[in-house]
Amino acid sequence: MLPRLKTLLRCCSRTALLRWMTIVLCVASMVANLLLYMAGQAIPASLLMLQVAAMLGVGLHVGLGAGSIRLHPAELAKRMLMVQESERQHLGRELHDDIGQLLTAAKLQLQWLQRRMPDELHSHCDTLRTTLDNALSNVRDVCALLNPRQLASLGLEASLRAHLLRTLEKTDVHWSLVCNQRLGGIDEAVAMAVFRITQEAVTNMLRHAQARNLSIRLQRSPAGLALIIQDDGRGFVPARHPAEAGQRGLAGMQERVTALQGRLDITSQLGVGTQIEALFPWPPRTQERARSFTAHDL
């Protein structure tokens, strides 16, 4: 009997064991009080001690529950970002592998048909081929946004530059990407967060700011990797709680920075422009290396 009891106790978690002990103490205290009340007797000291133990168990259980609840938001934000990034990559692969291949097959079929069509229909085929080329280009751009594979192969700076070239190519925005230090050894999660925040900031600028100039700067420091994005657009009034105010892009930026235990500061005024500053602290294993970086890293 005793070995079975020890096995059962090992299988139960501390929280579950505390919960059941609290339930047993509360039930025993309630039954004893009820029996004494029906018998019209005074409450002995042992029963008072039992009630005190039950109340302490309830308080300890509530305290542990409150502590676990305080940990949930950060864990939930990190998990949501991981799931979101995984879904984006999956969707990007599906678009590239399925839609991209179908459009390429359609172009090949069109070329085969054009060689066999009368000359008077060739102009229509050329128009259709141009449409297919534009659709295929758009699909590739969306795939690159959803699944930036070049982060692993090209690195953060080159990936950002390629994204800016592709996104701002047909606009009148004058942009610059300044990075006077090497970005080798950046954690993958930090690199992805920097890329996504820059992506969101550029998208918001094109949709709402009507800016003429855009400046993006990456800088290593002993505290971490700093990202500064500045434009001279229309500006806006940042909300204290972006998610509640419907500013989903800013809320996404805040979630990414919070999940990496960083800091995000957004400064903007109507008619003045917007500046976004994000600081991502180094992981513990690289903090000492980051503090001792020397001039050859420049």
C-alpha positions in Angstrom: 0.0 0.0 0.0 2.8 2.4 0.9 4.7 2.1 -2.4 1.5 2.8 -4.3 1.0 5.9 -2.2 4.5 7.1 -2.9 4.0 6.6 -6.6 0.8 8.5 -6.6 2.4 11.4 -4.7 5.3 11.5 -7.2 2.8 11.6 -10.1 0.9 14.5 -8.7 2.2 18.0 -9.1 2.7 20.3 -6.2 -0.2 22.5 -7.3 -2.6 19.5 -7.5 -1.4 18.2 -4.2 -1.9 21.5 -2.5 -5.4 21.8 -4.1 -6.5 18.4 -2.8 -5.1 19.1 0.7 -6.9 22.4 0.9 -10.2 20.7 -0.2 -9.8 18.0 2.5 -9.0 20.5 5.2 -12.0 22.7 4.2 -14.4 19.8 4.1 -13.1 18.4 7.4 -13.5 21.8 9.1 -17.0 22.3 7.7 -18.2 18.8 8.9 -16.7 19.3 12.4 -18.3 22.7 12.8 -21.6 21.3 11.7 -21.4 18.4 14.1 -20.5 20.8 17.0 -23.3 23.1 16.1 -25.8 20.3 16.1 -24.5 19.0 19.5 -24.4 22.5 21.0 -20.8 22.2 22.2 -18.0 24.8 22.3 -15.3 24.8 19.5 -12.1 23.1 20.8 -8.6 24.4 20.1 -7.8 21.5 17.7 -10.7 22.5 15.4 -9.6 26.1 15.5 -6.1 25.0 14.4 -7.7 22.9 11.6 -9.6 26.0 10.4 -6.4 28.1 10.5 -4.6 25.4 8.4 -7.4 25.4 5.9 -7.3 29.2 5.5 -3.5 29.1 5.1 -3.9 26.5 2.4 -6.5 28.6 0.6 -4.3 31.7 0.8 -1.2 29.8 -0.4 -3.2 28.4 -3.3 -4.5 31.8 -4.3 -1.1 33.3 -4.1 0.4 30.6 -6.4 -2.5 31.0 -8.7 -2.0 34.8 -8.9 1.7 34.3 -9.6 1.0 31.9 -12.4 -1.5 34.3 -13.9 1.1 37.1 -13.9 3.4 34.9 -16.0 0.7 34.1 -18.6 0.6 37.3 -20.6 4.3 37.3 -21.5 4.3 33.6 -22.3 1.1 34.0 -24.3 2.6 36.9 -26.3 5.7 34.9 -27.1 3.7 31.8 -28.1 1.3 33.9 -30.3 4.3 35.5 -32.1 5.8 32.0 -32.7 2.5 30.7 -34.1 2.0 33.8 -36.2 5.5 33.6 -37.7 5.1 29.9 -38.3 1.8 30.5 -40.1 3.3 33.3 -42.2 6.2 31.0 -43.3 3.7 28.2 -44.1 1.5 30.5 -46.1 4.6 31.9 -48.0 5.7 28.4 -48.9 2.2 27.5 -50.1 2.0 30.6 -52.2 5.4 30.0 -53.7 5.0 26.3 -54.3 1.4 26.2 -55.4 0.3 29.6 -56.8 3.7 30.4 -58.2 4.0 27.0 -60.0 0.5 27.4 -61.4 1.3 30.8 -62.8 4.5 29.5 -64.3 2.7 26.6 -65.9 0.1 29.0 -67.3 2.9 31.1 -68.9 4.3 28.0 -70.6 0.9 27.0 -71.9 0.3 30.5 -73.2 3.7 30.4 -75.1 2.7 27.1 -76.6 -0.7 28.5 -77.7 0.8 31.7 -79.1 3.0 29.8 -81.5 -0.1 28.1 -82.9 -2.5 31.1 -83.0 -3.1 33.5 -85.9 -1.1 36.6 -86.0 -4.1 38.8 -85.2 -4.3 37.2 -81.8 -0.7 37.6 -80.8 -1.3 41.1 -79.3 -3.9 39.6 -76.9 -1.4 36.8 -75.9 1.2 39.5 -75.2 -1.2 41.3 -72.9 -2.1 38.1 -71.1 1.6 37.2 -70.7 2.2 40.6 -69.2 -0.7 40.1 -66.8 0.7 36.7 -65.8 4.2 38.2 -65.3 2.7 40.9 -63.0 0.8 38.3 -61.0 3.8 36.1 -60.6 5.9 39.1 -59.5 3.3 40.1 -56.9 3.1 36.5 -55.6 6.9 36.5 -55.2 6.8 39.8 -53.4 4.1 38.6 -51.0 6.1 35.4 -50.4 9.2 37.5 -49.6 7.2 39.5 -47.1 5.6 36.4 -45.4 8.7 34.3 -45.4 11.9 36.3 -45.5 14.2 33.4 -46.3 17.1 35.8 -47.1 17.5 36.5 -43.4 19.4 33.2 -42.9 21.4 33.5 -46.1 22.0 37.2 -46.6 21.9 38.5 -43.1 19.8 41.3 -41.5 21.3 44.3 -43.2 21.2 42.9 -46.7 17.6 41.6 -46.1 16.4 45.0 -45.0 18.1 46.7 -47.9 16.5 44.2 -50.4 13.1 44.8 -48.8 13.4 48.5 -49.0 14.5 48.4 -52.6 11.6 46.2 -53.5 9.0 48.1 -51.5 10.0 51.7 -52.3 11.2 51.2 -55.8 8.1 52.8 -57.4 7.6 55.5 -54.9 9.0 59.0 -54.5 10.4 58.3 -51.0 14.0 59.1 -50.4 15.3 56.5 -48.0 18.6 55.5 -46.3 19.7 52.5 -44.3 22.6 53.2 -42.0 24.5 50.4 -40.4 28.2 51.3 -39.6 28.8 48.1 -37.6 28.8 44.4 -38.5 25.6 42.6 -37.6 27.0 39.1 -37.5 25.9 36.9 -34.6 22.5 38.6 -34.1 20.0 36.2 -32.6 17.5 34.8 -35.1 14.5 36.0 -33.0 16.0 39.5 -32.7 16.7 39.7 -36.5 13.2 38.6 -37.3 11.7 41.2 -34.9 13.8 44.0 -36.4 12.8 42.9 -39.9 9.1 42.7 -39.0 9.1 46.1 -37.2 10.8 47.8 -40.1 8.4 46.1 -42.5 5.4 47.4 -40.5 6.8 50.9 -40.1 7.4 51.2 -43.9 3.9 49.9 -44.6 2.3 52.4 -42.2 4.4 55.2 -43.7 3.3 54.4 -47.3 -0.4 54.1 -46.2 -0.8 57.0 -43.9 2.2 59.3 -43.5 2.8 60.6 -47.0 6.4 61.0 -46.1 9.1 62.2 -48.5 12.1 61.0 -46.5 12.8 57.8 -44.5 15.8 57.0 -42.4 16.5 53.7 -40.8 19.5 53.1 -38.5 20.9 50.0 -36.9 23.4 50.3 -34.1 25.1 47.8 -31.7 25.7 49.0 -28.2 26.6 47.3 -24.9 22.9 47.4 -23.9 21.7 45.7 -27.1 20.8 46.2 -30.7 19.1 49.5 -31.4 16.7 50.2 -34.3 15.8 53.8 -35.1 13.2 54.5 -37.8 12.3 58.1 -38.7 10.2 59.8 -41.3 9.0 63.3 -42.1 5.4 62.4 -42.7 2.1 63.6 -41.4 2.6 62.1 -37.9 -0.1 60.9 -35.6 -1.0 60.7 -31.9 0.3 57.4 -30.4 -2.1 55.7 -28.1 -1.0 54.5 -24.6 -2.7 51.1 -25.4 -2.4 50.6 -29.2 -4.4 47.4 -29.2 -7.4 49.0 -27.5 -7.1 52.0 -29.8 -7.2 49.9 -33.0 -3.5 50.6 -33.8 -2.8 47.0 -34.6 0.5 47.7 -36.3 2.0 49.4 -33.3 0.5 46.8 -31.0 2.3 44.1 -33.0 5.6 46.0 -32.7 5.1 46.3 -28.9 4.3 42.6 -28.7 7.5 41.6 -30.5 9.7 43.9 -28.4 8.0 42.8 -25.2 8.5 39.1 -26.1 12.3 39.7 -26.3 12.3 41.8 -23.1 13.2 45.0 -25.0 12.0 48.5 -25.1 9.9 50.4 -27.7 9.5 54.2 -27.8 7.3 55.9 -30.4 7.5 59.7 -30.8 5.2 61.4 -33.2 3.4 64.7 -33.6 0.9 65.8 -36.2 2.7 67.5 -39.1 6.1 66.7 -37.7 6.8 63.1 -38.4 7.4 59.9 -36.5 10.3 58.3 -34.8 10.4 54.7 -33.7 13.1 53.5 -31.4 13.4 49.8 -30.4 16.1 48.3 -28.2 16.7 44.6 -28.1 18.9 43.5 -25.2 21.6 40.9 -25.9 21.0 37.4 -24.7 22.9 36.5 -21.5 25.4 34.4 -23.3 26.4 37.3 -25.6 26.2 40.3 -23.2 29.8 40.1 -22.2 30.9 39.9 -25.8 28.7 42.9 -26.7 30.2 45.0 -23.9 33.7 44.3 -25.1 33.2 44.9 -28.8 36.2 46.8 -30.3 37.0 49.2 -33.1 37.5 46.3 -35.6 33.8 45.7 -35.5 33.1 49.0 -37.2 
